[in-house]
Amino acid sequence: MKAKDVEQMSEDQLQDKLFELRKEQFNLRFQAASGNIENTARVRQVRRGVARIKTAQNQRASQTAAK
């Protein structure tokens, strides 16, 4: 997921994607703990995706508060 993609999403889409990524992150943590994880790089990608979404949400909130 790229930052441009996140910027183009609506607030509802961001919430849905964040929920989806958090769920995937939860599953990846269990896979890593049990040693069944296939793609270890996916953990990093999901973590960064969550950070991108949360950053976009915080930026939007601060813009609306500044108005």
PDB file with one MODEL, atoms N, CA, C and O in Angstrom:
MODEL        1
ATOM      1  N   MET A   1       0.830  -1.164   0.000  1.00  0.00           N
ATOM      2  CA  MET A   1       0.000   0.000   0.000  1.00  0.00           C
ATOM      3  C   MET A   1       0.885   1.241   0.000  1.00  0.00           C
ATOM      4  O   MET A   1       1.810   1.362   0.803  1.00  0.00           O
ATOM      5  N   LYS A   2       0.589   2.150  -0.903  1.00  0.00           N
ATOM      6  CA  LYS A   2       1.385   3.366  -1.028  1.00  0.00           C
ATOM      7  C   LYS A   2       0.647   4.515  -0.361  1.00  0.00           C
ATOM      8  O   LYS A   2      -0.564   4.451  -0.148  1.00  0.00           O
ATOM      9  N   ALA A   3       1.390   5.567  -0.035  1.00  0.00           N
ATOM     10  CA  ALA A   3       0.809   6.732   0.633  1.00  0.00           C
ATOM     11  C   ALA A   3      -0.241   7.400  -0.254  1.00  0.00           C
ATOM     12  O   ALA A   3      -1.239   7.912   0.254  1.00  0.00           O
ATOM     13  N   LYS A   4      -0.029   7.403  -1.566  1.00  0.00           N
ATOM     14  CA  LYS A   4      -1.009   7.995  -2.476  1.00  0.00           C
ATOM     15  C   LYS A   4      -2.337   7.263  -2.411  1.00  0.00           C
ATOM     16  O   LYS A   4      -3.400   7.881  -2.480  1.00  0.00           O
ATOM     17  N   ASP A   5      -2.274   5.953  -2.280  1.00  0.00           N
ATOM     18  CA  ASP A   5      -3.494   5.154  -2.169  1.00  0.00           C
ATOM     19  C   ASP A   5      -4.265   5.524  -0.904  1.00  0.00           C
ATOM     20  O   ASP A   5      -5.491   5.632  -0.920  1.00  0.00           O
ATOM     21  N   VAL A   6      -3.540   5.713   0.174  1.00  0.00           N
ATOM     22  CA  VAL A   6      -4.160   6.042   1.450  1.00  0.00           C
ATOM     23  C   VAL A   6      -4.798   7.429   1.385  1.00  0.00           C
ATOM     24  O   VAL A   6      -5.892   7.630   1.914  1.00  0.00           O
ATOM     25  N   GLU A   7      -4.137   8.374   0.753  1.00  0.00           N
ATOM     26  CA  GLU A   7      -4.661   9.735   0.654  1.00  0.00           C
ATOM     27  C   GLU A   7      -5.967   9.789  -0.123  1.00  0.00           C
ATOM     28  O   GLU A   7      -6.808  10.650   0.137  1.00  0.00           O
ATOM     29  N   GLN A   8      -6.145   8.880  -1.071  1.00  0.00           N
ATOM     30  CA  GLN A   8      -7.331   8.892  -1.913  1.00  0.00           C
ATOM     31  C   GLN A   8      -8.522   8.177  -1.268  1.00  0.00           C
ATOM     32  O   GLN A   8      -9.643   8.282  -1.766  1.00  0.00           O
ATOM     33  N   MET A   9      -8.298   7.463  -0.187  1.00  0.00           N
ATOM     34  CA  MET A   9      -9.369   6.718   0.464  1.00  0.00           C
ATOM     35  C   MET A   9     -10.247   7.645   1.301  1.00  0.00           C
ATOM     36  O   MET A   9      -9.789   8.662   1.821  1.00  0.00           O
ATOM     37  N   SER A  10     -11.516   7.268   1.416  1.00  0.00           N
ATOM     38  CA  SER A  10     -12.429   8.005   2.280  1.00  0.00           C
ATOM     39  C   SER A  10     -12.187   7.570   3.729  1.00  0.00           C
ATOM     40  O   SER A  10     -11.433   6.634   3.994  1.00  0.00           O
ATOM     41  N   GLU A  11     -12.837   8.263   4.645  1.00  0.00           N
ATOM     42  CA  GLU A  11     -12.665   7.959   6.062  1.00  0.00           C
ATOM     43  C   GLU A  11     -13.169   6.548   6.382  1.00  0.00           C
ATOM     44  O   GLU A  11     -12.547   5.829   7.164  1.00  0.00           O
ATOM     45  N   ASP A  12     -14.285   6.157   5.782  1.00  0.00           N
ATOM     46  CA  ASP A  12     -14.817   4.809   6.014  1.00  0.00           C
ATOM     47  C   ASP A  12     -13.897   3.736   5.442  1.00  0.00           C
ATOM     48  O   ASP A  12     -13.696   2.689   6.056  1.00  0.00           O
ATOM     49  N   GLN A  13     -13.342   4.000   4.269  1.00  0.00           N
ATOM     50  CA  GLN A  13     -12.424   3.043   3.660  1.00  0.00           C
ATOM     51  C   GLN A  13     -11.170   2.888   4.516  1.00  0.00           C
ATOM     52  O   GLN A  13     -10.636   1.788   4.654  1.00  0.00           O
ATOM     53  N   LEU A  14     -10.704   3.998   5.087  1.00  0.00           N
ATOM     54  CA  LEU A  14      -9.523   3.928   5.954  1.00  0.00           C
ATOM     55  C   LEU A  14      -9.813   3.074   7.190  1.00  0.00           C
ATOM     56  O   LEU A  14      -8.982   2.264   7.603  1.00  0.00           O
ATOM     57  N   GLN A  15     -10.987   3.259   7.770  1.00  0.00           N
ATOM     58  CA  GLN A  15     -11.346   2.463   8.951  1.00  0.00           C
ATOM     59  C   GLN A  15     -11.408   0.981   8.614  1.00  0.00           C
ATOM     60  O   GLN A  15     -10.920   0.140   9.369  1.00  0.00           O
ATOM     61  N   ASP A  16     -12.014   0.669   7.473  1.00  0.00           N
ATOM     62  CA  ASP A  16     -12.121  -0.735   7.062  1.00  0.00           C
ATOM     63  C   ASP A  16     -10.754  -1.351   6.800  1.00  0.00           C
ATOM     64  O   ASP A  16     -10.480  -2.475   7.219  1.00  0.00           O
ATOM     65  N   LYS A  17      -9.908  -0.616   6.111  1.00  0.00           N
ATOM     66  CA  LYS A  17      -8.562  -1.116   5.792  1.00  0.00           C
ATOM     67  C   LYS A  17      -7.737  -1.274   7.061  1.00  0.00           C
ATOM     68  O   LYS A  17      -6.979  -2.235   7.196  1.00  0.00           O
ATOM     69  N   LEU A  18      -7.882  -0.338   7.987  1.00  0.00           N
ATOM     70  CA  LEU A  18      -7.150  -0.432   9.255  1.00  0.00           C
ATOM     71  C   LEU A  18      -7.584  -1.676  10.024  1.00  0.00           C
ATOM     72  O   LEU A  18      -6.749  -2.389  10.581  1.00  0.00           O
ATOM     73  N   PHE A  19      -8.886  -1.934  10.054  1.00  0.00           N
ATOM     74  CA  PHE A  19      -9.392  -3.127  10.732  1.00  0.00           C
ATOM     75  C   PHE A  19      -8.832  -4.387  10.079  1.00  0.00           C
ATOM     76  O   PHE A  19      -8.416  -5.324  10.760  1.00  0.00           O
ATOM     77  N   GLU A  20      -8.829  -4.391   8.757  1.00  0.00           N
ATOM     78  CA  GLU A  20      -8.320  -5.541   8.004  1.00  0.00           C
ATOM     79  C   GLU A  20      -6.831  -5.780   8.283  1.00  0.00           C
ATOM     80  O   GLU A  20      -6.408  -6.919   8.478  1.00  0.00           O
ATOM     81  N   LEU A  21      -6.044  -4.706   8.300  1.00  0.00           N
ATOM     82  CA  LEU A  21      -4.609  -4.839   8.543  1.00  0.00           C
ATOM     83  C   LEU A  21      -4.319  -5.272   9.976  1.00  0.00           C
ATOM     84  O   LEU A  21      -3.409  -6.065  10.214  1.00  0.00           O
ATOM     85  N   ARG A  22      -5.090  -4.752  10.932  1.00  0.00           N
ATOM     86  CA  ARG A  22      -4.891  -5.158  12.321  1.00  0.00           C
ATOM     87  C   ARG A  22      -5.199  -6.644  12.510  1.00  0.00           C
ATOM     88  O   ARG A  22      -4.523  -7.346  13.262  1.00  0.00           O
ATOM     89  N   LYS A  23      -6.224  -7.098  11.816  1.00  0.00           N
ATOM     90  CA  LYS A  23      -6.580  -8.513  11.886  1.00  0.00           C
ATOM     91  C   LYS A  23      -5.460  -9.370  11.297  1.00  0.00           C
ATOM     92  O   LYS A  23      -5.092 -10.399  11.862  1.00  0.00           O
ATOM     93  N   GLU A  24      -4.924  -8.933  10.156  1.00  0.00           N
ATOM     94  CA  GLU A  24      -3.823  -9.657   9.533  1.00  0.00           C
ATOM     95  C   GLU A  24      -2.582  -9.640  10.417  1.00  0.00           C
ATOM     96  O   GLU A  24      -1.869 -10.638  10.524  1.00  0.00           O
ATOM     97  N   GLN A  25      -2.333  -8.498  11.047  1.00  0.00           N
ATOM     98  CA  GLN A  25      -1.185  -8.372  11.940  1.00  0.00           C
ATOM     99  C   GLN A  25      -1.307  -9.354  13.115  1.00  0.00           C
ATOM    100  O   GLN A  25      -0.331  -9.987  13.516  1.00  0.00           O
ATOM    101  N   PHE A  26      -2.505  -9.463  13.644  1.00  0.00           N
ATOM    102  CA  PHE A  26      -2.764 -10.395  14.734  1.00  0.00           C
ATOM    103  C   PHE A  26      -2.447 -11.830  14.303  1.00  0.00           C
ATOM    104  O   PHE A  26      -1.777 -12.570  15.023  1.00  0.00           O
ATOM    105  N   ASN A  27      -2.938 -12.211  13.122  1.00  0.00           N
ATOM    106  CA  ASN A  27      -2.691 -13.563  12.612  1.00  0.00           C
ATOM    107  C   ASN A  27      -1.211 -13.802  12.333  1.00  0.00           C
ATOM    108  O   ASN A  27      -0.695 -14.889  12.593  1.00  0.00           O
ATOM    109  N   LEU A  28      -0.532 -12.792  11.807  1.00  0.00           N
ATOM    110  CA  LEU A  28       0.893 -12.939  11.516  1.00  0.00           C
ATOM    111  C   LEU A  28       1.710 -13.129  12.793  1.00  0.00           C
ATOM    112  O   LEU A  28       2.689 -13.875  12.805  1.00  0.00           O
ATOM    113  N   ARG A  29       1.302 -12.450  13.868  1.00  0.00           N
ATOM    114  CA  ARG A  29       2.007 -12.616  15.136  1.00  0.00           C
ATOM    115  C   ARG A  29       1.894 -14.054  15.640  1.00  0.00           C
ATOM    116  O   ARG A  29       2.866 -14.623  16.137  1.00  0.00           O
ATOM    117  N   PHE A  30       0.720 -14.628  15.511  1.00  0.00           N
ATOM    118  CA  PHE A  30       0.545 -16.027  15.928  1.00  0.00           C
ATOM    119  C   PHE A  30       1.343 -16.971  15.044  1.00  0.00           C
ATOM    120  O   PHE A  30       1.935 -17.931  15.536  1.00  0.00           O
ATOM    121  N   GLN A  31       1.365 -16.708  13.752  1.00  0.00           N
ATOM    122  CA  GLN A  31       2.149 -17.543  12.845  1.00  0.00           C
ATOM    123  C   GLN A  31       3.630 -17.458  13.174  1.00  0.00           C
ATOM    124  O   GLN A  31       4.337 -18.465  13.146  1.00  0.00           O
ATOM    125  N   ALA A  32       4.098 -16.255  13.485  1.00  0.00           N
ATOM    126  CA  ALA A  32       5.516 -16.082  13.818  1.00  0.00           C
ATOM    127  C   ALA A  32       5.863 -16.802  15.120  1.00  0.00           C
ATOM    128  O   ALA A  32       6.929 -17.406  15.241  1.00  0.00           O
ATOM    129  N   ALA A  33       4.959 -16.733  16.083  1.00  0.00           N
ATOM    130  CA  ALA A  33       5.211 -17.381  17.372  1.00  0.00           C
ATOM    131  C   ALA A  33       5.243 -18.900  17.242  1.00  0.00           C
ATOM    132  O   ALA A  33       6.005 -19.572  17.937  1.00  0.00           O
ATOM    133  N   SER A  34       4.418 -19.435  16.354  1.00  0.00           N
ATOM    134  CA  SER A  34       4.382 -20.881  16.192  1.00  0.00           C
ATOM    135  C   SER A  34       5.394 -21.378  15.166  1.00  0.00           C
ATOM    136  O   SER A  34       5.592 -22.585  15.022  1.00  0.00           O
ATOM    137  N   GLY A  35       6.035 -20.454  14.450  1.00  0.00           N
ATOM    138  CA  GLY A  35       7.047 -20.831  13.474  1.00  0.00           C
ATOM    139  C   GLY A  35       6.481 -21.207  12.126  1.00  0.00           C
ATOM    140  O   GLY A  35       7.185 -21.798  11.308  1.00  0.00           O
ATOM    141  N   ASN A  36       5.229 -20.880  11.874  1.00  0.00           N
ATOM    142  CA  ASN A  36       4.579 -21.252  10.618  1.00  0.00           C
ATOM    143  C   ASN A  36       4.529 -20.119   9.603  1.00  0.00           C
ATOM    144  O   ASN A  36       3.888 -20.260   8.561  1.00  0.00           O
ATOM    145  N   ILE A  37       5.174 -19.026   9.876  1.00  0.00           N
ATOM    146  CA  ILE A  37       5.083 -17.870   8.988  1.00  0.00           C
ATOM    147  C   ILE A  37       5.888 -18.134   7.718  1.00  0.00           C
ATOM    148  O   ILE A  37       7.035 -18.577   7.776  1.00  0.00           O
ATOM    149  N   GLU A  38       5.271 -17.856   6.571  1.00  0.00           N
ATOM    150  CA  GLU A  38       5.932 -18.097   5.292  1.00  0.00           C
ATOM    151  C   GLU A  38       6.685 -16.870   4.802  1.00  0.00           C
ATOM    152  O   GLU A  38       7.831 -16.967   4.363  1.00  0.00           O
ATOM    153  N   ASN A  39       6.032 -15.715   4.878  1.00  0.00           N
ATOM    154  CA  ASN A  39       6.632 -14.488   4.367  1.00  0.00           C
ATOM    155  C   ASN A  39       6.883 -13.539   5.538  1.00  0.00           C
ATOM    156  O   ASN A  39       5.983 -12.813   5.961  1.00  0.00           O
ATOM    157  N   THR A  40       8.092 -13.548   6.050  1.00  0.00           N
ATOM    158  CA  THR A  40       8.400 -12.729   7.215  1.00  0.00           C
ATOM    159  C   THR A  40       8.390 -11.240   6.896  1.00  0.00           C
ATOM    160  O   THR A  40       8.205 -10.422   7.797  1.00  0.00           O
ATOM    161  N   ALA A  41       8.584 -10.876   5.646  1.00  0.00           N
ATOM    162  CA  ALA A  41       8.570  -9.461   5.253  1.00  0.00           C
ATOM    163  C   ALA A  41       7.172  -8.879   5.342  1.00  0.00           C
ATOM    164  O   ALA A  41       7.011  -7.663   5.450  1.00  0.00           O
ATOM    165  N   ARG A  42       6.163  -9.730   5.299  1.00  0.00           N
ATOM    166  CA  ARG A  42       4.779  -9.239   5.349  1.00  0.00           C
ATOM    167  C   ARG A  42       4.485  -8.565   6.688  1.00  0.00           C
ATOM    168  O   ARG A  42       3.664  -7.648   6.740  1.00  0.00           O
ATOM    169  N   VAL A  43       5.132  -8.993   7.763  1.00  0.00           N
ATOM    170  CA  VAL A  43       4.940  -8.378   9.075  1.00  0.00           C
ATOM    171  C   VAL A  43       5.307  -6.901   9.002  1.00  0.00           C
ATOM    172  O   VAL A  43       4.576  -6.050   9.511  1.00  0.00           O
ATOM    173  N   ARG A  44       6.407  -6.603   8.387  1.00  0.00           N
ATOM    174  CA  ARG A  44       6.873  -5.231   8.246  1.00  0.00           C
ATOM    175  C   ARG A  44       5.945  -4.419   7.346  1.00  0.00           C
ATOM    176  O   ARG A  44       5.658  -3.257   7.633  1.00  0.00           O
ATOM    177  N   GLN A  45       5.481  -5.024   6.269  1.00  0.00           N
ATOM    178  CA  GLN A  45       4.581  -4.331   5.343  1.00  0.00           C
ATOM    179  C   GLN A  45       3.265  -3.970   6.027  1.00  0.00           C
ATOM    180  O   GLN A  45       2.744  -2.869   5.848  1.00  0.00           O
ATOM    181  N   VAL A  46       2.741  -4.890   6.801  1.00  0.00           N
ATOM    182  CA  VAL A  46       1.476  -4.641   7.492  1.00  0.00           C
ATOM    183  C   VAL A  46       1.663  -3.555   8.537  1.00  0.00           C
ATOM    184  O   VAL A  46       0.821  -2.666   8.667  1.00  0.00           O
ATOM    185  N   ARG A  47       2.748  -3.617   9.277  1.00  0.00           N
ATOM    186  CA  ARG A  47       3.011  -2.619  10.309  1.00  0.00           C
ATOM    187  C   ARG A  47       3.118  -1.220   9.711  1.00  0.00           C
ATOM    188  O   ARG A  47       2.606  -0.254  10.278  1.00  0.00           O
ATOM    189  N   ARG A  48       3.774  -1.120   8.583  1.00  0.00           N
ATOM    190  CA  ARG A  48       3.915   0.177   7.919  1.00  0.00           C
ATOM    191  C   ARG A  48       2.594   0.649   7.317  1.00  0.00           C
ATOM    192  O   ARG A  48       2.312   1.846   7.282  1.00  0.00           O
ATOM    193  N   GLY A  49       1.792  -0.295   6.846  1.00  0.00           N
ATOM    194  CA  GLY A  49       0.470   0.052   6.331  1.00  0.00           C
ATOM    195  C   GLY A  49      -0.415   0.645   7.419  1.00  0.00           C
ATOM    196  O   GLY A  49      -1.119   1.628   7.191  1.00  0.00           O
ATOM    197  N   VAL A  50      -0.375   0.047   8.591  1.00  0.00           N
ATOM    198  CA  VAL A  50      -1.126   0.569   9.733  1.00  0.00           C
ATOM    199  C   VAL A  50      -0.641   1.980  10.069  1.00  0.00           C
ATOM    200  O   VAL A  50      -1.449   2.872  10.324  1.00  0.00           O
ATOM    201  N   ALA A  51       0.649   2.174  10.070  1.00  0.00           N
ATOM    202  CA  ALA A  51       1.212   3.495  10.383  1.00  0.00           C
ATOM    203  C   ALA A  51       0.789   4.530   9.347  1.00  0.00           C
ATOM    204  O   ALA A  51       0.485   5.669   9.700  1.00  0.00           O
ATOM    205  N   ARG A  52       0.765   4.148   8.080  1.00  0.00           N
ATOM    206  CA  ARG A  52       0.349   5.086   7.027  1.00  0.00           C
ATOM    207  C   ARG A  52      -1.101   5.518   7.215  1.00  0.00           C
ATOM    208  O   ARG A  52      -1.434   6.695   7.081  1.00  0.00           O
ATOM    209  N   ILE A  53      -1.946   4.561   7.524  1.00  0.00           N
ATOM    210  CA  ILE A  53      -3.363   4.873   7.707  1.00  0.00           C
ATOM    211  C   ILE A  53      -3.571   5.757   8.927  1.00  0.00           C
ATOM    212  O   ILE A  53      -4.313   6.736   8.867  1.00  0.00           O
ATOM    213  N   LYS A  54      -2.926   5.421  10.021  1.00  0.00           N
ATOM    214  CA  LYS A  54      -3.078   6.221  11.231  1.00  0.00           C
ATOM    215  C   LYS A  54      -2.536   7.632  11.035  1.00  0.00           C
ATOM    216  O   LYS A  54      -3.094   8.590  11.570  1.00  0.00           O
ATOM    217  N   THR A  55      -1.462   7.766  10.280  1.00  0.00           N
ATOM    218  CA  THR A  55      -0.912   9.085   9.986  1.00  0.00           C
ATOM    219  C   THR A  55      -1.899   9.904   9.171  1.00  0.00           C
ATOM    220  O   THR A  55      -2.116  11.081   9.459  1.00  0.00           O
ATOM    221  N   ALA A  56      -2.497   9.294   8.161  1.00  0.00           N
ATOM    222  CA  ALA A  56      -3.479   9.988   7.323  1.00  0.00           C
ATOM    223  C   ALA A  56      -4.691  10.412   8.151  1.00  0.00           C
ATOM    224  O   ALA A  56      -5.210  11.515   7.979  1.00  0.00           O
ATOM    225  N   GLN A  57      -5.138   9.540   9.042  1.00  0.00           N
ATOM    226  CA  GLN A  57      -6.274   9.879   9.890  1.00  0.00           C
ATOM    227  C   GLN A  57      -5.944  11.055  10.816  1.00  0.00           C
ATOM    228  O   GLN A  57      -6.760  11.958  10.998  1.00  0.00           O
ATOM    229  N   ASN A  58      -4.751  11.033  11.394  1.00  0.00           N
ATOM    230  CA  ASN A  58      -4.352  12.128  12.283  1.00  0.00           C
ATOM    231  C   ASN A  58      -4.198  13.440  11.530  1.00  0.00           C
ATOM    232  O   ASN A  58      -4.550  14.495  12.057  1.00  0.00           O
ATOM    233  N   GLN A  59      -3.686  13.395  10.321  1.00  0.00           N
ATOM    234  CA  GLN A  59      -3.546  14.602   9.517  1.00  0.00           C
ATOM    235  C   GLN A  59      -4.911  15.189   9.183  1.00  0.00           C
ATOM    236  O   GLN A  59      -5.113  16.401   9.262  1.00  0.00           O
ATOM    237  N   ARG A  60      -5.837  14.325   8.812  1.00  0.00           N
ATOM    238  CA  ARG A  60      -7.188  14.796   8.490  1.00  0.00           C
ATOM    239  C   ARG A  60      -7.870  15.393   9.718  1.00  0.00           C
ATOM    240  O   ARG A  60      -8.570  16.401   9.623  1.00  0.00           O
ATOM    241  N   ALA A  61      -7.660  14.765  10.860  1.00  0.00           N
ATOM    242  CA  ALA A  61      -8.270  15.274  12.101  1.00  0.00           C
ATOM    243  C   ALA A  61      -7.693  16.637  12.470  1.00  0.00           C
ATOM    244  O   ALA A  61      -8.423  17.521  12.917  1.00  0.00           O
ATOM    245  N   SER A  62      -6.408  16.805  12.288  1.00  0.00           N
ATOM    246  CA  SER A  62      -5.797  18.090  12.634  1.00  0.00           C
ATOM    247  C   SER A  62      -6.211  19.176  11.644  1.00  0.00           C
ATOM    248  O   SER A  62      -6.320  20.342  12.021  1.00  0.00           O
ATOM    249  N   GLN A  63      -6.440  18.809  10.387  1.00  0.00           N
ATOM    250  CA  GLN A  63      -6.897  19.790   9.400  1.00  0.00           C
ATOM    251  C   GLN A  63      -8.319  20.258   9.702  1.00  0.00           C
ATOM    252  O   GLN A  63      -8.628  21.442   9.565  1.00  0.00           O
ATOM    253  N   THR A  64      -9.173  19.341  10.107  1.00  0.00           N
ATOM    254  CA  THR A  64     -10.536  19.733  10.419  1.00  0.00           C
ATOM    255  C   THR A  64     -10.592  20.524  11.722  1.00  0.00           C
ATOM    256  O   THR A  64     -11.450  21.394  11.874  1.00  0.00           O
ATOM    257  N   ALA A  65      -9.705  20.243  12.652  1.00  0.00           N
ATOM    258  CA  ALA A  65      -9.674  20.979  13.915  1.00  0.00           C
ATOM    259  C   ALA A  65      -9.122  22.382  13.700  1.00  0.00           C
ATOM    260  O   ALA A  65      -9.480  23.301  14.437  1.00  0.00           O
ATOM    261  N   ALA A  66      -8.266  22.563  12.714  1.00  0.00           N
ATOM    262  CA  ALA A  66      -7.658  23.861  12.453  1.00  0.00           C
ATOM    263  C   ALA A  66      -8.636  24.820  11.764  1.00  0.00           C
ATOM    264  O   ALA A  66      -8.441  26.036  11.775  1.00  0.00           O
ATOM    265  N   LYS A  67      -9.682  24.257  11.170  1.00  0.00           N
ATOM    266  CA  LYS A  67     -10.629  25.102  10.441  1.00  0.00           C
ATOM    267  C   LYS A  67     -11.597  25.796  11.338  1.00  0.00           C
ATOM    268  O   LYS A  67     -12.454  26.542  10.863  1.00  0.00           O
TER     269      LYS A  67
ENDMDL
END
